[in-house]
Amino acid sequence: MAVVAVAQVDDIPEGTSTEAVIGIETYVICNHQGQIHVLEGICPHRNGPLGAGNFADGRVICPYHGWEFDCVSGEYDRNPLVRLKTFPVRIEGGQVLIEIEALA
């Protein structure tokens, strides 16, 4: 496993989300009620870039077809069996860090 920085905490005000690309992987980073959450950043429906969509009431909303995912659990709002991968987050020195598979 590798620990990587995906964002600066100050760049993600409460109630917003942003996108980060590390290697070939895309992540969406959300600040919901002062807590930072990181999920895989591509919608499983039609590969929409979730970081380019809206973020409201703790839900990441795909810009392509409006699929909504809970930013804490990654769960799709219409089918709990469909969910985005979530990543444990730690904050160090103002950076948002996550653990990912080792980079090649």
C-alpha positions as CSV (number, residue, x, y, z in Angstrom):
1,M,0.0,0.0,0.0
2,A,1.1,3.6,-0.7
3,V,-0.1,6.7,1.1
4,V,-0.7,9.6,-1.2
5,A,-1.8,13.2,-0.9
6,V,-5.0,13.9,-2.9
7,A,-5.8,17.5,-1.8
8,Q,-5.1,20.3,0.6
9,V,-7.8,20.6,3.3
10,D,-8.1,24.4,2.7
11,D,-9.0,23.8,-0.9
12,I,-12.2,21.9,0.0
13,P,-14.6,24.2,2.0
14,E,-17.4,22.6,3.9
15,G,-20.2,21.6,1.6
16,T,-18.0,21.2,-1.5
17,S,-16.3,18.5,-3.4
18,T,-13.4,18.3,-5.9
19,E,-11.6,15.8,-8.1
20,A,-8.1,14.4,-7.9
21,V,-6.3,12.2,-10.4
22,I,-3.4,10.1,-9.1
23,G,-1.7,8.1,-11.8
24,I,-4.7,6.7,-13.8
25,E,-7.1,6.7,-10.8
26,T,-9.7,9.4,-10.2
27,Y,-11.0,10.3,-6.8
28,V,-13.7,12.7,-5.5
29,I,-12.9,14.4,-2.2
30,C,-15.9,15.8,-0.2
31,N,-16.2,18.0,2.8
32,H,-19.4,17.1,4.5
33,Q,-20.1,18.8,7.8
34,G,-16.5,19.5,8.4
35,Q,-15.4,15.9,7.7
36,I,-13.3,14.9,4.6
37,H,-14.3,11.8,2.7
38,V,-12.7,10.3,-0.4
39,L,-14.4,8.0,-2.9
40,E,-13.6,6.6,-6.3
41,G,-14.3,9.3,-8.7
42,I,-15.9,7.6,-11.7
43,C,-19.6,6.8,-11.8
44,P,-20.3,3.1,-12.4
45,H,-23.3,3.9,-14.6
46,R,-21.6,5.7,-17.6
47,N,-18.2,6.6,-16.3
48,G,-19.1,10.2,-15.4
49,P,-16.5,12.3,-13.6
50,L,-18.0,12.6,-10.1
51,G,-15.7,15.4,-9.1
52,A,-17.2,17.5,-11.9
53,G,-20.7,17.0,-10.6
54,N,-22.6,18.7,-7.9
55,F,-22.4,18.0,-4.1
56,A,-25.4,18.5,-2.0
57,D,-26.6,17.3,1.4
58,G,-23.8,14.8,1.6
59,R,-24.4,13.3,-1.8
60,V,-22.1,13.3,-4.8
61,I,-24.1,13.8,-7.9
62,C,-22.9,12.5,-11.3
63,P,-23.0,15.2,-13.9
64,Y,-24.0,12.8,-16.7
65,H,-27.3,11.3,-15.5
66,G,-27.8,12.5,-11.9
67,W,-26.9,9.3,-10.1
68,E,-26.4,10.2,-6.4
69,F,-24.0,8.6,-4.0
70,D,-23.7,9.0,-0.2
71,C,-20.2,10.6,0.5
72,V,-19.7,8.6,3.7
73,S,-20.7,5.1,2.6
74,G,-20.4,5.4,-1.2
75,E,-23.9,3.9,-1.5
76,Y,-26.1,4.7,-4.6
77,D,-29.3,6.3,-3.4
78,R,-31.6,3.9,-5.4
79,N,-29.8,0.6,-4.9
80,P,-27.6,0.0,-1.8
81,L,-25.9,-2.9,-3.5
82,V,-24.3,-0.4,-5.9
83,R,-21.6,1.6,-4.2
84,L,-18.4,3.5,-4.8
85,K,-15.2,2.4,-3.1
86,T,-14.3,4.6,-0.1
87,F,-10.9,5.3,1.2
88,P,-9.8,5.9,4.8
89,V,-8.6,9.5,5.2
90,R,-6.1,11.1,7.4
91,I,-5.1,14.7,7.6
92,E,-1.4,15.6,8.1
93,G,0.1,19.1,7.7
94,G,-3.1,20.3,6.0
95,Q,-3.0,17.6,3.4
96,V,-5.7,14.9,2.7
97,L,-4.0,11.5,2.6
98,I,-5.4,8.2,1.5
99,E,-4.0,4.7,1.2
100,I,-4.1,3.2,-2.3
101,E,-2.6,0.1,-4.0
102,A,1.2,0.6,-4.5
103,L,2.0,2.6,-7.6
104,A,3.9,0.7,-10.3
